[in-house]
Amino acid sequence: MLDPLGLAAAVAGTAVMAAGVVLTRRWGLPEGLGGIAATGWQLTLGGLMILPLVPLVDTGPFVLDLPAAAGYAWLAVPGGAIAYAAWFHAGRRLPSTSLTLLMPLTPVTAAVLGWAVLGEALTPLQAAGFGLAVLAALAGQLPAPPGLRRRHGSSRTGPPGEPAAPRRGAGGGPAPHPGRKG
C-alpha cells in the first residue's frame, strides 16, 4: 500500500529540487563565492531548517560510538559535500533537462545497492517504478521529434533546448542595457 505522507514528501522533495536546479541556472553563484562554499552554505541552511523537526521524528537515544561516527562521516563527506558539490557544479553547466532526468536514477541506484549489498528485494509495484524511472531517464536523453523542437534565432548561445545565456559585460557581470551608458 502506498503511504500518502511518503508520496507527499516525494512530490515536495522533487518540486524543491527542480526549483533549485532552475534557480541555480538562473542566478548562478554570488560574486566571490565558489562552488564548494555555496554547497556548504546550502547544506548548512538545509540542516538548520530541519533541526526543529529532530525531536518530533527521532525519539531514540543518541549514542555517538565509533560506528555512528563513521556513518556520520560517510554521510557528511562523500554522501553530502562531494555529492552535492558535483550536483551543483553540473547544475551550472549541463542543460536543465538532462540534469533533471538524472534525478529518477537516485532511487534506482539505492534499490540496486540495497539488492547487491543488503540482499533486499523489490515488490512488483517497486519493480514497475524501477523500470519506469530507468525508461524515463533514457527516453529523456533522446532528441525531440522534429515537430516538437523549439526554433531559435542565430544569436542563441546556450545548448539546444535551453534558454539563451544572458549577455555578459566585460567584467563578467550583466551587459549594460544597449540604450544606457555604462
Secondary structure, 3 states (H helix, E strand, C coil): CCCHHHHHHHHHHHHHHHHHHHHHHHHCCCCCCCHHHHHHHHHHHHHHHHHHHHHHHCCCCCCCCHHHHHHHHHHHHHHHHHHHHHHHHHHHHCCHHHHHCCCCHHHHHHHHHHHHHHCCCCCHHHHHHHHHHHHHHHHCCCCCCHHHCCCCCCCCCCCCCCCCCCCECCCCCECCCCCCCC
